[in-house]
Every structure is written in C-alpha cells, then in structure tokens.
Amino acid sequence: MALEDYKGVFTFAEQVDHKITGVSLELIGKGKELAQELDDKTVTAVLIGHNVKDLADTLAEYGADRVIVVDDAELETYRTEPYAQALAGVINEFKPEIMLVGATAIGRDLGPTVSARVATGLTADCTMLEIGDFPLEAKEGVEQKHKQLLMTRPAFGGNTIATIACPDNRPQMATVRPGVMVKAERKPGAKAEVVEFNPGIVKNNRFVEILNIVKDTTKVENIMDAKILVSGGRGVGSAENFKLLEDLADALHGTVSCSRAVVDNGWKPKDLQVGQTGKTVRPQVYFAIGISGAIQHVAGMEDSDIIIAINKDENAPIFDVADYGIVGDLNKIVPALTKAINEYNANKD
C-alpha cells in the first residue's frame, strides 16, 4: 500500500428517504477543519442511493468541494452488501486519505464492513478528531509520524478515553457520533464538482431481499434537537419523581433528558440519555438536576450555551461546568421554579 497515493478527506453522505442526515452535514464541517492541516485540502462527500443526485447541492452548501454520486436501483433502500460494494468501490478508485462515516444505525453497520474490504482499520464511535503526531510523544527508537488522524473515543464503557491512530494503512477510517461535531455555516447557492461513479453492483449470496418496510414511530422526542433540556440524574430519586422535571420542561417548552444512571435504573429510555454512552447535545439551556457531573456525562453536554445545576451537594463536580448553580433540595427548588415560570408566562400572556 503506497500511503502517498491516498489524498483528501471523504465523508459518507448518508441519506434516508431522500433526506441527508444531520451527522453527514456535521462530518463535512469537521472534514473541512481537518483538511486545513493536510496537503490536500479537498473535502469529498460520497452520496449513495437511487435518484439522489439532486441532493448534491445540499452537500455543497454545507461545504463539500466535490460530491461523488453512486446511483443504482439496488441502492434505493439501505442494504449492507450493495452499499458496501459501492463505498468500497469509491475508496479503491479515488483513494481517500481519511474516510468518515456517521455512527448511526447504518454507519455502524457499513463502516466496519467496508474497512475490512479495503484492508484498513476503523475507530468506532469517535467523539473527537484532530490531525497530529503519532505516537503522541516522541519515543526513542520509534518513528513518530506526522499529519496523522488522531481518533478519540470512549472506552471500557465510557470509563476512560482512548486516542487511536492508523499510521500504516489507508484510508484512516472512523465512525463519528452524531452531535459531537458542528455543521459549517450554510452557504446557499454554493456548488460542488459532481462526479458520477458506479463501480458496478454485483448480486451475490450476501444480498438480502426486502419483503416489506415498516416505519417505526416513537413518541420519544429527539433530545439533540431541543433548545431547552431539563435533565435528571440519580439524585432525582425515582421514576415517579421525574414528574417534577416534566412539569418544569412543560413550563419552559423544553424536553426532559437524563443521565446514564437513570437509564440503568430503568427510569427513562436510553433515547433520552446524555453523555459519552448516550447522546451529545448543545441546547441553549441545559438544566442538570440531581446530576453529580461525572466526566462521562459532562462530555455530552458541556457545549450547551447555558448550564444550570441544581444539587444538594455543594461539592458536586457539575458546579465546575455550570454557569449558574443552586445548592439545595430539588424537591423544593424545582416545584418553586416551575411555579414562578408558570406565573410569569400567565402574566406575559
């Protein structure tokens, strides 16, 4: 493998029902940032599907310099084998230095499959990406390679952080957790070079036949889209006590979320979990109620615009990241706060 033949940052532009996923746009923004540290500063989005070429303009508006479109009737609905053939074909033909995939249900299936086919490594569920030296510190007798993709992810159930590199193979591949990267500012009307490419999808015994598609509907709100989050931890005390937080969220027109301990106790579903092993959120206001502030949780919400902590333990680590803190019993503070907000709303109306 001639590493010097691999150039540029590529991102997988995942589309579902003819709509680009949010993490795909986040990856383009991060790709632009990474490319500034490399010799080839081009960011290429790989768009796979059927009759999807019109989506290239959206990718361009969010920063893609080039869009490679793989269009085939076999790619209309996601299936592992045809999509793996398509993305592996693009990698073998265009030789990207870096290949980024969103850590969605599709990406977590597609990424490892493709990395195996192109004989490279993959770091899964990354929360940070940067260009740097590897090993991180120079060691006698060990060659330190420069301009490597350093991929950081939680390990051992979120109890530690690992930084991983792939210095001897290309592309350097990673799946990236949705919400941890920031979309570039949209530039309406921006255009990208569009390249139509099809490596030839060949049916084999790994193809599955889709007999029926049933779209699952859920009443759980997407906490990653919420502008105001009222988040509870173990300190809330019980599933029933979350009614206090739900009342506060209703008053604020916000959404309830929670920590890992709450999910582990079965009080709330995992879709509402914030943190390294949950979702990364960036609301305008984040209430941390009964949450101690372990690093695994803080990593998922520290970029919130305003953080308000309520905890009876004045030494709780959450106060180190909070913009405003209230020390006291949440069973008294939260109802009083809800009442005051409801009265304000009533007077305003």
C-alpha positions in Angstrom: 0.0 0.0 0.0 1.6 3.3 -1.1 0.3 5.7 1.5 1.3 8.8 -0.5 -1.3 7.8 -3.2 -4.1 8.4 -0.7 -5.3 12.1 -0.5 -8.2 14.2 0.7 -10.9 13.8 3.3 -14.0 11.9 2.3 -17.3 11.7 4.2 -20.2 9.3 3.7 -23.3 11.4 3.0 -26.0 9.2 4.4 -29.5 9.8 3.1 -32.7 8.2 4.3 -35.9 8.7 2.4 -34.1 11.2 0.2 -33.0 13.4 3.1 -29.4 14.0 4.2 -28.9 13.0 7.9 -27.7 15.7 10.3 -24.4 13.9 11.1 -23.5 13.8 7.4 -23.5 17.6 7.3 -21.6 17.7 10.6 -18.9 15.4 9.1 -18.4 17.8 6.1 -17.8 20.7 8.6 -15.3 18.6 10.5 -13.7 17.4 7.3 -13.1 21.0 6.2 -11.3 21.6 9.5 -9.2 18.5 9.2 -8.3 19.2 5.6 -6.7 22.5 6.5 -3.9 20.5 8.2 -3.3 18.2 5.3 -1.6 18.7 1.9 -4.8 18.0 0.0 -7.5 20.3 1.4 -10.3 18.9 -0.7 -13.4 17.5 1.1 -15.4 15.0 -0.9 -18.9 13.7 0.1 -19.9 10.3 -1.1 -23.6 10.1 -1.9 -25.0 6.6 -2.4 -28.6 5.8 -3.4 -31.0 5.9 -6.3 -32.1 9.1 -7.9 -30.3 11.1 -5.3 -28.1 13.4 -7.5 -30.2 16.4 -6.6 -29.0 16.2 -3.0 -25.5 17.2 -4.1 -26.4 20.8 -3.9 -27.3 20.5 -0.2 -23.9 18.9 0.4 -22.2 21.7 -1.5 -24.0 24.4 0.6 -22.6 22.8 3.7 -19.0 22.8 2.5 -18.4 19.8 0.2 -15.9 20.7 -2.6 -16.8 17.5 -4.5 -19.6 15.1 -4.5 -19.2 11.5 -5.8 -22.6 10.1 -6.7 -23.1 6.4 -6.8 -26.6 5.8 -8.3 -28.1 2.3 -8.8 -31.5 0.8 -8.4 -30.0 -1.7 -6.0 -29.1 1.2 -3.7 -32.6 2.6 -3.3 -33.0 1.2 0.2 -30.1 0.5 2.5 -28.8 -3.0 2.5 -25.3 -3.9 3.7 -23.9 -5.7 0.7 -24.8 -3.3 -2.2 -23.8 -0.2 -0.1 -20.6 -1.9 1.0 -19.8 -2.6 -2.7 -20.5 1.0 -3.6 -18.4 2.6 -0.8 -15.5 0.2 -1.1 -15.5 0.8 -4.8 -15.2 4.5 -4.3 -12.4 4.1 -1.9 -10.5 1.7 -4.2 -10.9 4.1 -7.1 -10.4 7.5 -5.6 -8.1 6.6 -2.6 -9.0 9.0 0.2 -6.6 9.6 3.0 -9.4 9.9 5.5 -12.9 8.3 5.3 -15.5 9.5 7.9 -18.9 7.8 8.5 -21.6 8.8 10.9 -22.1 6.4 13.8 -25.8 5.9 13.0 -27.5 2.5 12.7 -26.5 2.5 9.1 -23.0 3.8 9.6 -22.2 1.3 12.4 -23.1 -1.5 10.0 -21.5 -0.1 6.9 -18.2 1.3 8.3 -16.7 -1.9 9.7 -17.8 -3.9 6.6 -16.1 -1.5 4.2 -13.0 -1.1 6.3 -12.5 -4.9 6.2 -12.9 -5.0 2.5 -10.4 -2.3 1.8 -7.9 -3.7 4.4 -7.7 -0.9 6.8 -8.6 -0.2 10.4 -11.7 1.6 11.8 -12.1 3.5 15.0 -15.8 3.4 16.1 -18.0 5.9 17.8 -15.5 8.8 17.9 -16.1 11.9 19.9 -13.0 13.9 18.7 -10.9 14.0 15.6 -7.7 16.0 15.0 -4.6 15.9 12.9 -1.3 15.4 14.9 1.7 13.2 15.5 1.6 9.6 16.4 2.9 8.3 18.8 1.6 11.4 20.6 5.0 11.8 22.3 8.3 11.1 20.6 9.9 7.8 21.8 13.5 6.7 21.3 13.7 4.1 18.6 10.1 4.6 17.5 9.3 6.6 14.3 6.9 9.5 15.0 4.7 10.0 12.0 3.2 13.4 11.3 -0.2 14.6 10.0 -2.0 11.5 11.3 -5.7 11.4 12.0 -6.0 11.1 15.8 -9.3 9.5 16.7 -10.6 9.8 20.2 -13.4 7.7 21.6 -14.7 6.5 25.0 -13.5 3.0 26.0 -14.3 0.5 28.7 -17.9 1.5 29.0 -17.1 5.2 29.0 -14.8 5.0 32.0 -11.7 6.1 30.0 -10.8 7.9 26.8 -8.7 6.3 24.1 -6.9 8.1 21.2 -6.2 5.8 18.3 -4.3 6.2 15.0 -3.9 4.1 11.9 -0.4 5.1 10.7 0.3 2.2 8.4 -2.9 1.8 6.4 -5.2 4.0 4.3 -7.7 5.3 4.4 -7.9 6.3 8.0 -11.5 5.4 8.9 -13.7 6.4 11.7 -17.4 6.4 12.6 -18.3 9.6 14.4 -21.1 10.0 17.0 -23.9 12.3 15.9 -24.0 15.7 17.6 -20.3 16.0 18.6 -19.2 17.9 15.5 -20.6 21.2 14.3 -22.1 21.9 10.9 -20.4 24.5 8.8 -22.4 27.6 8.2 -24.7 27.0 5.2 -23.9 28.9 2.0 -27.0 28.9 -0.1 -26.2 28.6 -3.8 -22.7 27.1 -3.3 -21.8 24.5 -5.9 -19.5 21.5 -5.9 -17.9 19.4 -8.5 -20.2 16.4 -9.1 -18.7 13.1 -10.2 -21.0 10.2 -11.2 -19.4 6.9 -10.5 -20.7 3.4 -10.3 -18.2 0.5 -9.6 -20.9 -2.0 -10.7 -23.1 -3.5 -8.1 -22.9 -7.3 -8.5 -25.5 -9.5 -6.9 -24.2 -12.3 -4.7 -25.2 -14.6 -1.9 -24.8 -11.8 0.6 -27.7 -9.8 -0.9 -30.9 -9.8 1.2 -34.3 -9.3 -0.2 -36.6 -6.7 1.4 -40.1 -8.0 1.6 -41.7 -5.2 3.5 -40.7 -1.9 5.1 -42.4 -0.9 8.4 -41.6 2.5 9.6 -41.3 2.6 13.4 -42.9 5.6 15.1 -41.8 6.7 18.5 -43.2 9.3 20.9 -39.7 9.9 22.4 -38.5 13.4 21.4 -35.1 13.8 19.8 -33.1 15.5 22.6 -30.4 16.5 20.1 -32.9 19.0 18.6 -34.1 20.5 21.8 -33.3 24.1 22.6 -34.1 23.6 26.3 -33.3 20.4 28.2 -34.3 19.5 31.7 -32.0 16.6 32.6 -32.2 14.5 35.7 -29.8 12.1 37.4 -29.7 9.5 40.1 -30.4 12.3 42.6 -34.0 12.7 41.3 -34.7 9.6 43.4 -37.2 7.6 41.4 -39.0 7.4 38.1 -42.1 8.9 39.7 -40.1 11.9 40.8 -39.3 12.8 37.2 -42.8 14.3 37.1 -41.2 17.3 38.8 -38.8 17.7 35.8 -41.5 17.0 33.3 -43.6 19.9 34.8 -40.6 22.2 34.6 -39.9 21.2 31.0 -43.5 21.8 30.1 -43.4 25.3 31.6 -40.2 26.1 29.6 -41.5 24.4 26.4 -38.4 22.1 26.8 -37.6 18.4 26.8 -36.7 16.0 29.5 -33.4 14.1 29.3 -31.3 12.1 31.8 -28.0 10.6 32.8 -26.8 7.1 32.4 -27.7 6.1 36.0 -31.3 6.9 35.3 -31.3 4.6 32.2 -29.5 1.9 34.1 -32.2 2.1 36.8 -34.9 1.7 34.2 -36.5 5.1 35.0 -36.1 6.5 31.4 -35.4 5.1 28.0 -31.9 5.2 26.5 -33.1 7.6 23.8 -33.1 10.3 26.4 -29.6 9.6 27.8 -27.0 12.4 27.6 -23.3 11.6 27.8 -20.4 9.6 26.2 -22.5 6.4 26.0 -25.7 8.4 25.2 -26.2 11.4 23.0 -24.2 14.7 22.7 -26.4 17.8 23.0 -26.0 21.5 22.5 -29.2 23.2 23.8 -29.5 26.9 24.5 -30.3 26.0 28.2 -29.4 22.8 30.0 -30.7 22.1 33.5 -28.7 19.4 35.3 -30.9 18.3 38.2 -29.6 15.7 40.7 -26.7 15.0 38.4 -23.3 14.8 40.0 -21.3 15.7 36.9 -19.2 12.7 36.1 -16.9 13.3 33.2 -18.8 10.8 31.0 -22.0 13.0 31.4 -20.3 16.3 31.1 -18.7 15.3 27.8 -22.2 15.1 26.3 -23.5 18.5 27.4 -20.6 20.8 28.2 -21.1 22.8 24.9 -24.6 23.9 26.0 -25.0 27.7 25.8 -26.1 28.0 29.5 -25.8 25.3 32.1 -27.9 25.5 35.3 -27.2 22.9 38.0 -29.4 22.0 41.0 -27.8 19.7 43.5 -27.8 19.2 47.3 -24.1 18.5 47.3 -22.2 21.8 47.0 -19.0 19.9 46.1 -20.6 18.1 43.1 -18.4 18.3 40.0 -21.4 19.6 38.0 -20.9 23.0 39.6 -17.5 23.3 37.9 -19.1 23.5 34.5 -22.3 25.2 35.4 -22.9 28.9 34.6 -25.5 29.0 37.4 -25.7 26.7 40.4 -28.3 26.2 43.1 -27.4 24.1 46.2 -30.5 22.6 47.8 -33.3 20.1 47.8 -34.6 19.6 44.2 -37.9 18.5 45.6 -38.4 22.1 46.9 -36.5 24.1 44.3 -37.9 22.6 41.1 -41.6 23.0 42.0 -40.9 26.6 43.1 -39.1 27.3 39.9 -41.9 25.8 37.8 -44.5 27.8 39.7 -42.6 31.0 39.1 -42.2 30.3 35.4 -45.9 29.5 35.0 -46.8 32.7 36.8 -44.5 34.7 34.5 -46.0 33.0 31.4 -49.5 33.7 32.6 -48.8 37.4 33.3 -47.0 37.7 29.9 -50.0 36.4 28.1 
